């Protein structure tokens, strides 16, 4: 009986998580773009003979970008409640959070090209 109670709570938490992800995908255009690029990278890392360590690096950087985008979305929503008229820092907070996503995205692009670039170049120049 106790296990069923915890299982129901556990499953409910997944329901809330998926609802949050669904909402973020509805609201955030950048998240949609990042998710599409992530899926392409995941396809390529399994299509090409990448090593396990390379796959781990790609998955970690993909997760970092998507997580930071979701955190950025949370900060934007919270900041929108405050509105810039309440404090000038609201714009700064939004800009700084956008910068974190930008930095992680640039790092992801560099890592992606370092790992997948040689494979892609072989396909292009064959």
N, C-alpha and C positions, 0 to 999 in steps of 0.2 A: 504493500500500500504506500509506504513512504517513498519507495523507488518510483512509483507511478507519479507521485506528486512532483518529485524533482525532475522527472522526465518531461512532464507537462510544462514546467517552468523553463526547462532547458529548450524545449521546442518553441515555446513562446518567445524566448530571446532571439532565436533564429528568425522567427517571423518578423520581429521588430527590426532586426538587422537588414533583412531583405527589403522591407518597406523603406528603410532609410536609404539603401542603395538605389532602389527604384525612384524615390523622390529626387535624389541627387542626379540621377541620369535624366530625369525629366527637366530639372532646373538648369543643369550645368552643361553648356555646350562643350567646354574644354574637356570635361570628364568623358564625354562621348568620343571626342577625337582621340584622347589619350588611351581609351579602352580599345578603340579600333586599331591604333598603332600597336598597342600591346599584343593584341591577338595576332597581328601580322608577324611580330617579332617571335612570338611563341611558335607559330607555324614554321617560320624560317629556322629556328633553333632546333626543331625536330626534323625538318627536311634536310638540313645540312648535317654532316657528321661532327657536330660540336661535342666537346668533352663535357663530362658532368660538371666540372668546376665552372666552365663557361655558362652552362645552363643555370647553375645556381646564381652566378653573378647577374645574369639577365633577369631572372625571376626576382631577385632582391631589389634591383634597381627599378623594375616595373612596379613592384609593390610599393617602394618608397615614393615614386611619383604619384601613384593613385592614392596612397594614404595622405600625402601632403595636399593633394587636390581636395580630398574630402575634409581635411582639417581646415584648409583655406575656406571652403564652403561654410563650415560651421562658424568660423570667425566673421565671415561676411554677413551671415544671417544675424549673429549676435550684434555686430556693429550696426546693422541696419535698424535694429531695435532702438539703439541709442541715438542714431542720426548724427551727422556732423555738427549740428548746431549745439549739441550738448557738450562736445569737446572736440578740439582740433585733432586730437590723437586718433580719432576714428579713421580718418583718411590714411594716416600714417600706418595704422595697424593693418588696414586692407592692403596697402601698397607693399608693406614688408612681407605679409603672407603671400602675396602674389610673387614676390621676389624669391621666396623659398621654393615655390613650385617651378619657377623659371630656372633656378640653379639646378634643381634635381632633374628637370627635363633636359637641360644642356648636358649634364653629366650622363644621363641615360643615352642621349644621342651619341656622345663620344664613346661610351662603353659599347653600345650597339655596333658602331662602325668598327671599333677595334676588334670585336669578336666576329661579327658577321661580314665585315667588309672584305676580307680576303676571299671568302666563299663567293660573295656576290661578284667580285672582280673576275674570278675564274669563269663564272657563268657568262658575264658580259663579253669577255675576250676570248671565248672558245669558238 
